[in-house]
């Protein structure tokens, strides 16, 4: 396959497999491998005979199942039409072999491996690639021999191997978003990192997307060390750039197979009056907060729609982290408030457009996160900006600015990530709400 068609096929097949391999259960994790061993060797006559010949070792039976599916993609078929053919092939496979496959091989494209967690799926991928490598070497030396039927069925029914299968399955994830795949933009620090970390703790596999790729990667590794291999990963993403956003979502599909939750959190704020603010600052705020949200949904929605198409009872979520400034105007802060008002317009419009694809779209409007880097950074934070701009009359110090903003909240404090997370889990759990803006402001902004 040429690279563009290969990428389109992966983006179509992996989300479909998440649902098709789930049966009556939750979505599977599906990881993809495009190495020459997976894509090229399996397309050769010798490679096809290995795939169709059955397992060679007990490890294959335990970790990859006895029978993978070899699925040839017709050259003329559109990527979005592959799901229906794949579903028919999987149904026939299950009828013939008594179970859905763990490994699906598309000759010329690569290998898809499934599991309840990324770690399971990755183990299946590695074990099957090892078997292909051994078979290829054996063929070069004179031939390979899969297990005979009686040998295979003995291993499949043997109590010791049944026990090993249970051990290999591991402990299922638990939590409010167990088994979900989430991507959080602006996740290297602040609200975004706190949201990503809690999603991992609550059972999700989470992609930390950020322009600061190094910091996002470091935090993802820390989360993996605490919660398990593959539970977090990082992608470099500039939400203002269409190709960067597309690449980040494609990387998510390659690693996990699809997407259940997009948290559009990336945002910037540049304070300034309408007559004095540099146009470059206005454009930056608009591009990150408004265009960035649009681009995220543009590439998340097709992934979610493909999952819904094969498992219509499933729903996915898009949640924008908006602001109280999306509900009321903000003096000397028009670029930010305008971008957030626009974000709520996008939220309502996306909700109407995407509900048929099983996608709920909502927004959270937090109050001021006074302890986060957006406000408290000693060089670029809003305390510094607002003091410099004279936004708080009579303020002479950063503490004066902070006390002023705390005094405007009936509950007497700034918003925290924990406050936002309560709202996020509510919106994900709520099956009968879309297109809404949920204030989390301590009473500072009340809807009318």
C-alpha positions as CSV (number, residue, x, y, z in Angstrom):
1,X,0.0,0.0,0.0
2,X,1.2,3.5,-0.7
3,X,1.7,5.5,2.6
4,X,-1.5,7.6,2.3
5,X,-3.7,4.6,1.7
6,X,-1.9,2.6,4.4
7,X,-2.5,5.3,7.0
8,X,-6.1,5.7,6.0
9,X,-6.6,1.9,6.3
10,X,-5.0,1.8,9.8
11,X,-7.2,4.7,10.9
12,X,-10.3,2.8,9.7
13,X,-9.5,-0.8,10.6
14,X,-8.1,-0.3,14.2
15,X,-11.2,1.5,15.6
16,X,-13.5,-1.0,13.9
17,X,-11.5,-3.9,15.5
18,X,-11.9,-2.3,18.9
19,X,-15.7,-2.9,18.6
20,X,-15.8,-6.0,16.5
21,X,-13.4,-7.9,18.8
22,X,-15.3,-6.8,21.9
23,X,-18.3,-9.1,21.5
24,X,-20.8,-8.1,24.2
25,X,-18.0,-6.6,26.3
26,X,-16.2,-3.3,26.4
27,X,-13.9,-2.1,23.6
28,X,-10.6,-3.8,23.3
29,X,-7.2,-2.2,23.1
30,X,-5.7,-2.7,19.7
31,X,-2.1,-2.0,18.8
32,X,-0.7,-2.0,15.3
33,X,2.7,-3.1,13.9
34,X,3.8,-2.2,10.4
35,X,7.3,-3.8,10.5
36,X,8.4,-5.7,7.4
37,X,8.0,-8.9,9.2
38,X,4.3,-8.1,9.9
39,X,3.5,-6.5,6.6
40,X,5.8,-7.9,3.9
41,X,6.6,-11.5,5.0
42,X,2.9,-12.2,5.7
43,X,2.1,-11.1,2.1
44,X,4.5,-13.8,0.6
45,X,3.2,-17.3,-0.1
46,X,5.5,-18.7,2.6
47,X,4.3,-16.1,5.1
48,X,0.6,-16.8,4.3
49,X,1.1,-20.5,4.9
50,X,2.7,-19.8,8.3
51,X,-0.3,-17.6,9.3
52,X,-2.9,-20.1,8.1
53,X,-1.0,-23.2,9.3
54,X,-1.7,-22.8,13.0
55,X,0.4,-22.3,16.1
56,X,3.9,-23.7,16.5
57,X,4.3,-23.3,20.3
58,X,2.2,-23.3,23.5
59,X,3.1,-19.6,24.0
60,X,1.3,-18.7,20.8
61,X,-1.8,-20.4,22.0
62,X,-1.7,-18.7,25.4
63,X,-0.9,-15.2,24.3
64,X,-2.1,-14.9,20.7
65,X,-4.7,-17.5,20.3
66,X,-4.4,-20.6,18.1
67,X,-5.8,-19.0,14.9
68,X,-5.2,-15.4,13.8
69,X,-7.3,-13.9,11.0
70,X,-5.7,-13.3,7.7
71,X,-7.6,-10.4,6.1
72,X,-7.0,-9.3,2.5
73,X,-8.1,-5.7,1.8
74,X,-9.5,-5.4,-1.7
75,X,-7.6,-2.8,-3.7
76,X,-10.6,-0.9,-4.8
77,X,-12.4,-0.7,-1.4
78,X,-12.7,2.7,0.4
79,X,-11.3,2.6,3.9
80,X,-14.6,3.4,5.6
81,X,-16.2,0.4,3.8
82,X,-13.6,-2.0,5.2
83,X,-15.4,-2.4,8.6
84,X,-18.4,-4.2,7.1
85,X,-16.2,-6.8,5.3
86,X,-14.1,-7.2,8.3
87,X,-17.1,-7.8,10.5
88,X,-18.3,-10.6,8.1
89,X,-14.9,-12.2,8.1
90,X,-14.6,-12.1,11.9
91,X,-18.1,-13.7,12.3
92,X,-17.1,-16.5,9.9
93,X,-13.8,-16.9,11.8
94,X,-15.6,-17.2,15.1
95,X,-18.0,-19.7,13.7
96,X,-15.2,-21.8,12.3
97,X,-12.8,-21.7,15.3
98,X,-15.1,-21.1,18.2
99,X,-13.6,-17.7,19.2
100,X,-12.7,-14.3,17.9
101,X,-9.0,-13.9,17.0
102,X,-6.5,-12.0,19.1
103,X,-4.3,-11.2,16.1
104,X,-5.5,-9.9,12.7
105,X,-3.0,-9.7,9.9
106,X,-3.5,-7.6,6.8
107,X,-0.9,-8.6,4.2
108,X,1.0,-5.7,2.9
109,X,-0.2,-3.5,5.8
110,X,0.7,-5.1,9.1
111,X,-0.5,-6.8,12.2
112,X,-3.2,-5.7,14.7
113,X,-3.1,-7.3,18.2
114,X,-5.9,-7.0,20.8
115,X,-6.1,-7.2,24.5
116,X,-8.1,-5.8,27.5
117,X,-5.1,-3.6,28.2
118,X,-2.3,-2.2,26.0
119,X,0.1,-4.5,27.8
120,X,-1.8,-7.6,26.8
121,X,-2.1,-6.4,23.2
122,X,1.6,-5.5,23.1
123,X,2.5,-9.0,24.5
124,X,0.4,-10.7,21.8
125,X,2.1,-8.5,19.2
126,X,5.6,-9.4,20.3
127,X,4.8,-13.1,20.7
128,X,3.3,-13.4,17.3
129,X,6.2,-11.4,15.7
130,X,8.6,-13.8,17.4
131,X,6.7,-16.8,15.9
132,X,6.9,-15.2,12.4
133,X,10.6,-14.6,12.9
134,X,11.2,-18.2,13.9
135,X,9.1,-19.6,11.1
136,X,10.9,-17.4,8.5
137,X,14.2,-18.7,9.7
138,X,13.0,-22.3,9.7
139,X,11.7,-22.0,6.2
140,X,15.2,-20.8,5.1
141,X,16.6,-23.9,6.7
142,X,14.2,-26.3,5.1
143,X,10.7,-25.8,6.4
144,X,8.6,-25.2,9.5
145,X,6.0,-27.5,11.2
146,X,3.0,-26.2,13.2
147,X,1.6,-28.2,16.0
148,X,-0.5,-31.1,14.9
149,X,-4.2,-30.9,15.7
150,X,-4.0,-33.4,18.6
151,X,-1.0,-31.5,20.0
152,X,-2.8,-28.1,19.7
153,X,-6.1,-29.3,21.2
154,X,-4.2,-30.9,24.1
155,X,-2.5,-27.5,24.9
156,X,-5.7,-25.6,24.5
157,X,-7.5,-27.9,27.0
158,X,-4.5,-28.5,29.4
159,X,-5.2,-27.1,32.9
160,X,-1.7,-25.7,33.2
161,X,-2.1,-23.7,30.0
162,X,-5.6,-22.6,31.0
163,X,-4.1,-21.3,34.2
164,X,-1.4,-19.5,32.2
165,X,-4.0,-17.9,30.0
166,X,-5.6,-16.5,33.2
167,X,-2.3,-15.2,34.5
168,X,-1.6,-13.6,31.1
169,X,-4.9,-11.8,31.1
170,X,-3.8,-10.0,34.3
171,X,-6.0,-8.0,36.6
172,X,-8.7,-6.0,34.8
173,X,-8.6,-2.2,35.1
174,X,-11.0,-0.6,37.5
175,X,-12.3,2.9,37.9
176,X,-14.7,5.4,36.5
177,X,-13.2,5.3,33.0
178,X,-11.7,1.8,33.0
179,X,-10.8,0.5,29.6
180,X,-11.3,3.9,27.8
181,X,-8.7,5.6,25.6
182,X,-8.4,9.3,26.3
183,X,-6.4,12.1,24.7
184,X,-5.8,15.3,26.7
185,X,-4.3,18.3,24.9
186,X,-2.1,20.7,26.8
187,X,-1.3,17.8,29.2
188,X,2.3,18.5,30.0
189,X,1.4,20.7,33.1
190,X,-1.4,22.5,34.9
191,X,-5.0,21.4,34.5
192,X,-4.1,19.2,31.6
193,X,-1.6,17.1,33.5
194,X,-3.9,16.8,36.6
195,X,-6.7,15.6,34.3
196,X,-4.5,13.1,32.5
197,X,-3.1,11.7,35.7
198,X,-6.5,11.2,37.3
199,X,-7.9,9.6,34.2
200,X,-5.0,7.1,34.3
201,X,-5.7,6.5,38.0
202,X,-9.3,5.8,37.2
203,X,-8.5,3.1,34.7
204,X,-8.0,4.8,31.3
205,X,-5.2,4.6,28.8
206,X,-4.2,8.2,28.3
207,X,-2.3,10.2,25.6
208,X,-0.7,13.3,26.9
209,X,-0.6,15.7,23.9
210,X,1.5,18.9,24.2
211,X,3.7,21.2,22.3
212,X,6.2,20.6,25.1
213,X,6.8,17.0,24.0
214,X,9.7,16.4,26.4
215,X,7.8,17.4,29.5
216,X,4.7,15.4,28.4
217,X,6.9,12.3,27.7
218,X,8.6,12.6,31.1
219,X,5.2,12.8,32.9
220,X,3.8,9.9,30.8
221,X,6.8,7.7,31.9
222,X,6.1,8.6,35.5
223,X,2.4,7.6,35.1
224,X,3.5,4.3,33.5
225,X,5.8,3.6,36.4
226,X,2.9,4.1,38.8
227,X,0.1,2.4,36.9
228,X,1.6,0.0,34.4
229,X,3.1,-0.3,31.0
230,X,1.2,1.5,28.2
231,X,-1.3,3.2,30.6
232,X,0.1,6.6,29.5
233,X,2.0,7.8,26.4
234,X,2.9,11.2,24.9
235,X,2.7,12.8,21.5
236,X,4.0,16.1,20.3
237,X,1.1,18.2,19.2
238,X,0.8,21.8,18.1
239,X,-3.0,22.3,18.3
240,X,-2.7,25.3,15.8
241,X,-1.2,23.1,13.1
242,X,-3.5,20.7,11.2
243,X,-0.8,18.2,10.3
244,X,0.5,18.0,13.8
245,X,-3.0,17.4,15.2
246,X,-3.6,14.7,12.5
247,X,-0.3,13.0,13.3
248,X,-1.1,13.0,17.0
249,X,-4.5,11.3,16.6
250,X,-3.0,8.8,14.1
251,X,-0.3,7.9,16.6
252,X,-3.1,7.3,19.2
253,X,-4.9,4.9,16.8
254,X,-1.6,3.0,16.1
255,X,-0.9,2.6,19.8
256,X,-4.4,2.0,21.3
257,X,-6.7,1.4,18.3
258,X,-9.1,4.3,18.8
259,X,-10.4,7.0,21.1
260,X,-13.2,7.2,23.6
261,X,-12.6,10.6,25.2
262,X,-11.0,13.9,23.9
263,X,-10.4,16.5,26.6
264,X,-9.6,19.7,24.6
265,X,-7.7,21.5,27.3
266,X,-4.8,23.3,25.5
267,X,-5.2,27.1,25.9
268,X,-3.3,30.3,26.3
269,X,-4.2,33.7,27.7
270,X,-2.6,37.1,26.7
271,X,-4.1,40.0,28.6
272,X,-4.5,43.4,27.0
273,X,-6.9,46.1,26.1
274,X,-8.6,46.3,22.8
275,X,-6.7,49.5,21.8
276,X,-3.3,48.3,23.1
277,X,-3.0,44.6,22.7
278,X,-0.7,43.5,19.8
279,X,-2.6,41.8,17.0
280,X,-0.1,38.9,17.2
281,X,-1.2,38.2,20.8
282,X,-4.8,38.3,19.7
283,X,-4.1,35.9,16.9
284,X,-2.2,33.5,19.1
285,X,-5.0,33.2,21.6
286,X,-7.6,32.7,18.9
287,X,-5.6,30.1,17.1
288,X,-4.8,28.0,20.2
289,X,-8.1,28.3,22.0
290,X,-10.6,28.3,19.1
291,X,-8.8,26.9,16.1
292,X,-7.1,24.3,18.3
293,X,-10.4,23.0,19.6
294,X,-11.8,22.8,16.1
295,X,-8.9,20.8,14.8
296,X,-9.0,18.4,17.7
297,X,-12.6,17.6,17.1
298,X,-12.0,17.4,13.3
299,X,-9.6,14.4,13.8
300,X,-11.2,12.8,16.9
301,X,-14.7,12.6,15.5
302,X,-14.0,10.2,12.6
303,X,-12.2,7.7,15.0
304,X,-15.2,7.8,17.4
305,X,-17.7,7.5,14.6
306,X,-16.0,4.3,13.2
307,X,-16.2,2.7,16.7
308,X,-19.9,3.6,16.9
309,X,-20.6,2.2,13.5
310,X,-19.6,-1.3,14.5
311,X,-20.9,-1.1,18.1
312,X,-23.9,1.3,17.9
313,X,-24.7,1.1,21.6
314,X,-21.3,2.7,22.3
315,X,-20.9,6.5,23.0
316,X,-17.8,8.6,23.0
317,X,-17.2,12.0,24.6
318,X,-15.6,15.3,23.7
319,X,-15.1,17.8,26.5
320,X,-13.7,21.2,26.1
321,X,-12.1,22.8,29.1
322,X,-13.6,26.3,28.5
323,X,-13.6,29.0,31.2
324,X,-15.9,31.3,33.2
325,X,-14.8,33.8,30.6
326,X,-16.8,31.9,28.1
327,X,-19.9,32.8,30.0
328,X,-19.3,36.5,30.9
329,X,-17.1,39.2,29.3
330,X,-13.7,40.1,30.8
331,X,-12.2,43.6,30.7
332,X,-8.8,43.9,29.1
333,X,-9.1,40.2,28.2
334,X,-11.2,40.3,25.1
335,X,-9.0,37.9,23.0
336,X,-9.4,35.2,25.6
337,X,-13.1,35.8,26.4
338,X,-13.9,36.0,22.7
339,X,-12.1,32.7,22.0
340,X,-14.0,31.0,24.9
341,X,-17.4,32.4,23.9
342,X,-16.6,31.0,20.4
343,X,-15.6,27.7,22.0
344,X,-19.1,27.3,23.4
345,X,-20.6,28.1,20.0
346,X,-18.4,25.3,18.6
347,X,-19.5,23.0,21.4
348,X,-23.2,23.4,20.7
349,X,-22.7,23.1,17.0
350,X,-20.5,20.0,17.3
351,X,-23.0,18.4,19.6
352,X,-25.8,18.8,17.0
353,X,-23.6,17.5,14.2
354,X,-22.0,14.5,15.9
355,X,-24.8,13.1,18.0
356,X,-25.7,10.7,15.2
357,X,-22.2,9.2,15.4
358,X,-22.7,8.5,19.1
359,X,-20.5,11.4,20.3
360,X,-21.5,13.7,23.1
361,X,-19.9,17.1,23.1
362,X,-19.9,19.3,26.3
363,X,-17.8,22.0,27.9
364,X,-16.6,22.7,31.4
365,X,-16.3,26.4,32.4
366,X,-13.9,26.5,35.4
367,X,-13.2,29.5,37.6
368,X,-9.7,30.7,38.1
369,X,-7.0,28.0,38.8
370,X,-5.0,30.4,40.9
371,X,-2.3,27.9,41.8
372,X,-1.6,26.7,38.3
373,X,1.1,27.9,35.9
374,X,-1.4,30.0,33.9
375,X,-1.8,32.2,36.9
376,X,1.2,31.7,39.1
377,X,4.1,31.5,36.7
378,X,6.5,34.2,38.1
379,X,7.4,35.5,34.6
380,X,4.3,35.0,32.3
381,X,1.5,34.2,34.7
382,X,-1.7,36.1,34.9
383,X,-0.9,37.6,38.3
384,X,2.1,39.2,36.6
385,X,0.2,40.2,33.5
386,X,-2.7,41.7,35.3
387,X,-0.5,43.7,37.7
388,X,1.4,45.0,34.7
389,X,-1.8,45.9,32.8
390,X,-3.4,47.6,35.8
391,X,-6.4,45.3,35.5
392,X,-6.8,45.3,39.3
393,X,-7.2,48.9,40.5
394,X,-4.9,49.8,43.4
395,X,-3.0,46.5,43.3
396,X,0.7,47.0,44.0
397,X,1.9,43.4,44.5
398,X,1.0,39.9,43.1
399,X,-0.6,39.1,46.5
400,X,-2.9,42.1,46.0
401,X,-4.0,40.7,42.7
402,X,-4.6,37.2,44.1
403,X,-6.7,38.5,47.0
404,X,-8.8,40.5,44.7
405,X,-9.7,37.5,42.6
406,X,-10.3,35.3,45.6
407,X,-12.7,38.0,47.0
408,X,-14.9,37.8,43.9
409,X,-15.7,34.1,44.5
410,X,-18.6,33.5,46.9
411,X,-16.8,30.3,48.1
412,X,-13.7,32.3,48.7
413,X,-11.1,30.3,46.8
414,X,-9.9,29.5,43.3
415,X,-10.9,26.5,41.2
416,X,-8.8,23.3,41.5
417,X,-8.3,20.4,39.2
418,X,-10.3,18.2,41.6
419,X,-13.3,20.5,41.0
420,X,-12.9,20.1,37.3
421,X,-12.6,16.4,37.5
422,X,-15.9,16.0,39.3
423,X,-17.5,17.8,36.4
424,X,-15.6,15.8,33.8
425,X,-16.7,12.4,35.2
426,X,-20.2,13.6,35.5
427,X,-20.4,14.6,31.8
428,X,-18.8,11.2,30.7
429,X,-21.3,9.3,32.9
430,X,-24.3,11.3,31.9
431,X,-25.9,9.5,28.9
432,X,-28.6,12.1,28.3
433,X,-26.8,15.4,27.9
434,X,-24.9,17.1,25.1
435,X,-24.1,20.6,24.0
436,X,-23.9,21.9,27.5
437,X,-21.6,24.3,29.3
438,X,-21.1,23.3,33.0
439,X,-19.9,26.1,35.3
440,X,-17.4,25.2,38.0
441,X,-16.8,28.7,39.5
442,X,-17.6,28.6,43.2
443,X,-20.6,30.7,42.5
444,X,-18.7,33.5,40.8
445,X,-20.7,33.0,37.6
446,X,-24.3,31.9,37.8
447,X,-26.4,30.9,34.8
448,X,-29.5,32.9,34.1
